[in-house]
Each structure stands twice: as C-alpha cells, then as structure tokens.
Amino acid sequence: MQQNEIMEILNRPLSHELLARDITRLAYVAADGTPRTVPIGFTWNGAEIVMCTTTNAPKLAALRRNPAVALTIDTEVHPPKILLLRGRAELDVVEGIPEEYLQMNGSYEMTPEQRVEWEAEVRSLYERMVRIVVTPTWAKLIDFETTLPSAVEELIRQRAERQGA
C-alpha cells in the first residue's frame, strides 16, 4: 500500500476519532511462534502509533525477533467502527517515563489527586520504559456503512453477479 493511500485513510474523520481512543490491540508473533494479541494504551502523533511498556515485558523479545505487527482500534457499538493497521515495531528504550505514556493515561477518569498519586507511583516504579513505535504500512477503515470487510464486499459482488445473470 502506498503512503499516500495510507494517509488518505488515516486523515478521514472517523480514523481521527478512532486514533483518539485509549486502547489498541497489538498483534505479534510470540517467542514460541504462536500469535499473540494484547490490549495496550497508545497515542497517535500524526505519523506513528506510540505504545509504552516495561523493559521486562515478554513482547519485547518477540518484537526484536520479528517486528511485524498488526493493530486494531475499534468501538463497542453497533455497527462497529474498526481501524486496522499493519507495520513494523521499532523499540526505543527511554530513561524515565516517556511523555506519551503520561499522555495515553491522561484520559482515564481520575480526580486530580488520583492523577498525582498515579504519576508518583509510576515514576517510583519505572526507571526506564520502552517506546514501541509503529509507522503504518497498511491501513483499512471499516464502518459497515461506506466500507466493509473485503470478504463481505466479495459476497455482495458475487450476489450482484448472480442476480444480474
């Protein structure tokens, strides 16, 4: 997929709504060769998805071995709105707490006092963290109104051919 096609999808209003959400599902190939999907907080900086994790997270060894990932950001309403992304994870060890980590956790409902306590706990626990940065190399937006999963689009096309014959 060409970068201009990816950006056209990511610049749609619905994509902006989904990219403003708190959680994505990160899919990768684990160390034992089996697939894994984990929910993880993220931020979108206009070009990259940034997720943060502990330096001892098992997913890091797997991502170093095979950086190919897929991400899903979706809604819990009907019809669902779904943004599917693919890319390669780049790992960046950061001393202290990455600003993205503090941003991505800023939308959880906390009182100002709870926020201060949470941030103090985070800063006391993590000496460093790892930023997982994914630049999308493929994107698909599904809203079940103007765009559908490709398999459903194929069935609709086949039905139209049968009815037209």
N, C-alpha and C positions, 0 to 999 in steps of 0.2 A: 504494500500500500504506500502511495506517495505521501510525503509530509504535508503537502497542501490539502489532500483528501482528509487526512487525519485532523488537521487543524480546522477544516470546514465542519467536521462533526463535533469537535470539542468546543467550537465557538457558538454552537446552537444554544438558545436559551435553556432548553431542557438539560443539556450537558452541563451548563453552568450551575443549574440547581443541584444536579447530582454531584458535581465536583465540590460543592459547598457542604456536603454531608460530612459526618464524622467518621464513619467506618467503611472500609472496603474489605473485600475478601481477597486475600493474596494466595494464589495457587502456584505451587512449585513442585519440583521433584525432590523428595526427601533422600537422605543418605542411603537408605535401603532400596532406593529405586522406585518406591511407590509414590503415588500422588498425595499431596497434602494441600489442604485449604485452611487458612487461619484468618479469623477476623482481626483487623488491625486498624488503629487510627491513622489518619493521613491528612496531609494538606496538599493543595494544588497551587503551584506558584505561577501558573500560566503556561508552563512548558513541561513541568515534571510533577509526578506524584512523589511526595516525600513521606516516608514512614520512618519511625524510630523504634529501636528495640534495644534490649540489654546486650552487653558484649558476650554473654554466655548463652544466648538463645540458640537452640539447635538448628533453626532455619539458616543461620549464617554459614555453617559448614556446607550445607546443601546448596546455598546460593553461590558460594565460591566455586563449587564444583560444576554447577550448571546454573547460570544466571538467567535463563529463560523463565519468565513469569507471565501469569495472566491475572487480571484484576477484574472484579465485578463490584459495581456500585449500583444499588437498586433501592426501590421503595417497597413498602409493605402494604400498599393499597391496590385495589383493582381498578383499571388494568395496571399491572406493574410497569414501572419505568426502569429501564436497565441500560447501564453503560458498561460495555465490555471493552477491555483494553488488553493489549499484549505489549511486551517489551523485554528489556534486559535490565536486571538489577545491578546497580553499581553500589558498592558498600564504602562508606566513609566513616571512619572512627573519629569521634569528636570528643574532646576533653570537656567534661561538664555536661550540661543539658542543652541539646540543640534547641534553638528558638522555635523550630517547627513543632517540637514535642509540646512545648508550653502552649503554642497556638492551637494545636489539634485538641488539646484537652480543655481549652477555654470555653467550649460550647456546652459542656456538661453542666447541669444545674447544680451550682454551688453558691452558697452565700459568700460574700467577700471574706468572711472569717474562715470558712471552709477552704476557700481558694488559697489563702495564706498558709494554712496548715498543710494542705496538699503539696504546695510548692516547696515548703520547707522539708517535708518528708522526702520528696523526690530528690531534692538537692543533697540531702544527707545520705541517700541510698546509692545514687549513681555517681561514680567518679568520672565515668565516660559512657557514651552510648554510641550506637551505630545508626547512621542515617542510611536507609535503603532508598535509593533514588531510581525511579523508573521513568524514562522518556518513552512515551507511547510510540510503537512502531506499527500499530494496527488499532483501529477503533471501530466500534459499531454501537449505535444508539437504537434501542428498541422501545417504542412507546405503545405498541399494539393498536395505534390509530393510523399513523402515517408510515410506520416501519414495523416490520415483523421479523421473527426469526427466519433465516434463509430456508429452513425445511418447510415452514408453513407457507412461505412465498411460493415454493416449488409446488406444494399441493394445490394451492389456489390456481397456479398456472396450468397444472395438469387438468384440474376440474374444468377450467375455461376451455381447454382444447377439446375435452370430451363433449362438452355441451355445444361447442361450435361445429363439431364434426357431423 
